[in-house]
């Protein structure tokens, strides 16, 4: 429930600040998911540290309790021995005094042993909780590493997708699929070049045709001159030089 409220609040803040598009950015979403996973792991690690700290604290307390029980037991034994020695020496008053001390040590020993049993039980429970906490941290750490690897994979795929989109756009522009604007497409440029090339070929053909026509005219003129000279020579051979002939 808290996560839903926090997510809704973040959307509201981004919407009011005009940054709503950032939330739909896959790169931003990936980083947010990773940050949330890191934050969960940090909190879990702190909780596990508290559990392990409690175990160590109870372990120290149990050690002190056992040491105290051993000390009280030793004091009680020593008081009993001293009471026996005093009684053997005929000092009943001192013997009773040592016995009173022995009873006091024994009473404190009973309390210390009871405290040790309680502390031992709590320490055992704390040890089990610590094992569970360690396992939870290890499991979550593995999940976090998996998410980090997933982030790298997704970011790589995102970069590849972006480059592919840019390549597709560039190829679309080259093939004339770009939207109409001030810049002509390749198809339009190709059409203009082909028109200019066809026009140039036509002009070359026309130019070539005009030269051939002039050459033919020159050849015809030369033939006419040569024909007139031959006709004049024929007239001379016939003794008709200077006389008008038919068609002359």
Wavefront OBJ file of the C-alpha trace (Angstrom):
o trace
v 0.000 0.000 0.000
v 2.813 2.363 0.883
v 4.537 1.631 -2.426
v 1.361 2.454 -4.377
v 0.898 5.731 -2.493
v 4.533 6.692 -3.017
v 4.335 5.918 -6.737
v 1.132 7.940 -7.095
v 2.723 10.837 -5.234
v 5.774 10.736 -7.513
v 3.554 10.831 -10.603
v 1.688 13.800 -9.157
v 4.905 15.695 -8.427
v 6.301 15.012 -11.892
v 3.014 15.983 -13.531
v 2.857 19.298 -11.662
v 6.481 20.059 -12.523
v 6.015 19.261 -16.211
v 8.400 16.299 -16.053
v 5.864 13.531 -16.585
v 7.648 12.389 -19.749
v 10.642 11.398 -17.623
v 8.566 8.738 -15.890
v 7.811 7.073 -19.235
v 11.492 7.048 -20.227
v 12.640 3.392 -20.095
v 16.092 4.444 -18.892
v 14.572 6.387 -15.977
v 12.248 3.497 -15.131
v 15.160 1.048 -15.099
v 17.207 3.279 -12.797
v 14.230 3.754 -10.478
v 13.722 -0.005 -10.207
v 17.409 -0.512 -9.423
v 17.427 2.271 -6.826
v 14.385 0.757 -5.122
v 16.096 -2.647 -5.056
v 19.240 -1.104 -3.575
v 17.185 0.707 -0.944
v 15.382 -2.522 0.014
v 18.714 -4.319 0.319
v 20.114 -1.510 2.466
v 17.144 -1.664 4.852
v 17.291 -5.460 4.987
v 21.025 -5.328 5.719
v 20.449 -2.865 8.554
v 17.734 -5.073 10.036
v 19.961 -8.135 9.733
v 22.794 -6.234 11.417
v 20.485 -5.474 14.344
v 19.519 -9.156 14.617
v 23.156 -10.270 14.530
v 24.058 -7.578 17.037
v 21.385 -8.881 19.409
v 22.823 -12.391 19.073
v 26.328 -11.186 19.941
v 25.000 -9.174 22.869
v 23.177 -12.214 24.275
v 26.285 -14.312 23.712
v 28.342 -11.914 25.832
v 25.612 -11.838 28.471
v 25.475 -15.636 28.544
v 29.245 -15.823 28.942
v 29.155 -13.399 31.880
v 26.243 -15.302 33.426
v 28.093 -18.618 33.215
v 31.230 -17.072 34.644
v 29.196 -15.588 37.505
v 27.591 -18.979 38.216
v 31.010 -20.633 38.296
v 32.325 -17.954 40.666
v 29.330 -18.301 43.023
v 29.643 -22.083 43.010
v 33.334 -21.818 43.864
v 32.590 -19.344 46.674
v 29.854 -21.612 48.081
v 32.215 -24.585 48.044
v 34.907 -22.530 49.706
v 32.494 -21.358 52.427
v 31.404 -24.938 53.133
v 35.025 -26.061 53.454
v 35.851 -23.182 55.779
v 32.790 -23.990 57.917
v 33.934 -27.593 58.233
v 37.425 -26.516 59.136
v 36.121 -24.085 61.790
v 33.858 -26.731 63.265
v 36.726 -29.193 63.361
v 38.756 -26.569 65.188
v 35.970 -26.206 67.749
v 34.933 -22.726 66.609
v 31.187 -23.248 66.169
v 30.410 -19.561 65.856
v 32.773 -19.127 62.935
v 31.487 -22.352 61.434
v 27.911 -21.058 61.448
v 29.101 -17.783 59.945
v 30.736 -19.648 57.067
v 27.605 -21.753 56.625
v 25.486 -18.599 56.396
v 27.847 -17.316 53.705
v 27.627 -20.653 51.912
v 23.824 -20.505 51.909
v 23.928 -16.932 50.535
v 26.302 -17.969 47.768
v 24.098 -20.991 47.009
v 20.988 -18.806 46.733
v 22.750 -16.417 44.389
v 24.034 -19.429 42.445
v 20.484 -20.692 41.911
v 19.432 -17.273 40.589
v 22.517 -17.073 38.349
v 21.887 -20.538 36.923
v 18.236 -19.646 36.202
v 19.376 -16.451 34.480
v 21.906 -18.467 32.497
v 19.218 -20.878 31.330
v 16.977 -17.986 30.220
v 19.879 -16.260 28.509
v 20.896 -19.495 26.801
v 17.363 -19.937 25.462
v 17.233 -16.351 24.188
v 20.678 -16.755 22.633
v 19.559 -19.880 20.799
v 16.544 -18.059 19.407
v 18.737 -15.120 18.449
v 21.159 -17.487 16.711
v 18.329 -18.957 14.629
v 17.088 -15.467 13.802
v 20.623 -14.509 12.765
v 20.839 -17.486 10.429
v 17.544 -16.489 8.847
v 18.725 -12.887 8.555
v 21.986 -13.950 6.907
v 20.086 -16.168 4.475
v 17.678 -13.324 3.677
v 20.553 -10.912 3.047
v 22.350 -13.426 0.824
v 19.170 -14.160 -1.124
v 18.400 -10.478 -1.547
v 22.009 -9.755 -2.522
v 21.767 -12.392 -5.247
v 18.471 -10.869 -6.408
v 20.078 -7.420 -6.440
v 23.022 -8.668 -8.498
v 20.569 -10.278 -10.900
v 18.671 -6.993 -11.178
v 21.921 -5.101 -11.807
v 22.816 -7.567 -14.550
v 19.301 -7.180 -15.939
v 19.770 -3.408 -15.909
v 22.953 -3.721 -17.961
v 21.194 -6.008 -20.427
v 18.158 -3.735 -20.734
v 20.291 -0.608 -21.124
v 22.288 -2.378 -23.830
v 19.077 -3.379 -25.604
v 17.775 0.171 -25.226
v 20.943 1.589 -26.793
v 20.691 -0.928 -29.632
v 17.036 -0.057 -30.163
v 17.873 3.658 -30.217
v 20.664 3.140 -32.750
v 18.403 0.941 -34.877
v 15.683 3.599 -34.804
v 18.200 6.241 -35.853
v 19.464 3.960 -38.622
v 15.915 3.284 -39.800
v 15.220 7.012 -39.879
v 18.412 7.655 -41.824
v 17.585 4.893 -44.303
v 14.081 6.269 -44.616
v 15.486 9.702 -45.415
v 17.815 8.231 -48.032
v 15.018 6.310 -49.719
v 12.791 9.358 -49.953
v 10.530 8.320 -47.098
v 11.238 11.452 -45.118
v 8.333 13.856 -44.634
v 7.985 16.629 -47.193
v 9.801 19.834 -46.278
v 12.265 22.361 -47.641
v 14.949 19.707 -48.159
v 14.293 17.597 -51.315
v 14.310 13.831 -51.069
v 16.725 11.616 -52.976
v 13.969 10.625 -55.391
v 13.302 14.275 -56.188
v 17.001 14.972 -56.710
v 17.339 11.874 -58.891
v 14.379 12.969 -61.022
v 15.909 16.421 -61.556
v 19.265 14.937 -62.535
v 17.648 12.511 -64.977
v 15.676 15.363 -66.572
v 18.838 17.441 -67.011
v 20.713 14.459 -68.428
v 17.930 13.653 -70.910
v 17.766 17.307 -71.978
v 21.530 17.372 -72.494
v 21.372 14.236 -74.628
v 18.618 15.779 -76.725
v 20.577 18.958 -77.249
v 23.637 16.937 -78.234
v 21.596 15.020 -80.795
v 20.207 18.237 -82.225
v 23.654 19.772 -82.395
v 25.000 16.669 -84.066
v 22.126 16.727 -86.609
v 22.773 20.362 -87.607
v 26.447 19.692 -88.355
v 25.596 16.747 -90.575
v 23.058 18.830 -92.469
v 25.657 21.524 -93.133
v 28.137 18.903 -94.261
v 25.601 17.547 -96.749
v 24.957 21.055 -98.098
v 28.695 21.633 -98.569
v 29.062 18.318 -100.362
v 26.127 19.155 -102.649
v 27.612 22.547 -103.462
v 30.959 20.957 -104.296
v 29.223 18.469 -106.563
v 27.366 21.275 -108.329
v 30.636 23.151 -108.986
v 32.373 20.016 -110.222
v 29.414 19.174 -112.458
v 29.451 22.643 -114.025
v 33.186 22.331 -114.748
v 32.700 18.968 -116.421
v 29.870 20.330 -118.537
v 32.072 23.213 -119.686
v 34.833 20.759 -120.642
v 32.380 18.736 -122.701
v 31.296 21.846 -124.579
v 34.874 22.703 -125.350
v 35.497 19.233 -126.726
v 32.519 19.670 -129.017
v 33.736 23.037 -130.242
v 30.867 24.710 -128.545
v 32.951 26.897 -126.255
v 31.244 30.202 -125.619
v 27.981 29.065 -127.262
v 24.923 28.824 -125.166
v 23.766 25.314 -124.576
v 20.583 23.778 -123.575
v 19.937 24.360 -119.967
v 23.054 26.581 -119.594
l 1 2 3 4 5 6 7 8 9 10 11 12 13 14 15 16 17 18 19 20 21 22 23 24 25 26 27 28 29 30 31 32 33 34 35 36 37 38 39 40 41 42 43 44 45 46 47 48 49 50 51 52 53 54 55 56 57 58 59 60 61 62 63 64 65 66 67 68 69 70 71 72 73 74 75 76 77 78 79 80 81 82 83 84 85 86 87 88 89 90 91 92 93 94 95 96 97 98 99 100 101 102 103 104 105 106 107 108 109 110 111 112 113 114 115 116 117 118 119 120 121 122 123 124 125 126 127 128 129 130 131 132 133 134 135 136 137 138 139 140 141 142 143 144 145 146 147 148 149 150 151 152 153 154 155 156 157 158 159 160 161 162 163 164 165 166 167 168 169 170 171 172 173 174 175 176 177 178 179 180 181 182 183 184 185 186 187 188 189 190 191 192 193 194 195 196 197 198 199 200 201 202 203 204 205 206 207 208 209 210 211 212 213 214 215 216 217 218 219 220 221 222 223 224 225 226 227 228 229 230 231 232 233 234 235 236 237 238 239 240 241 242 243 244 245 246 247 248
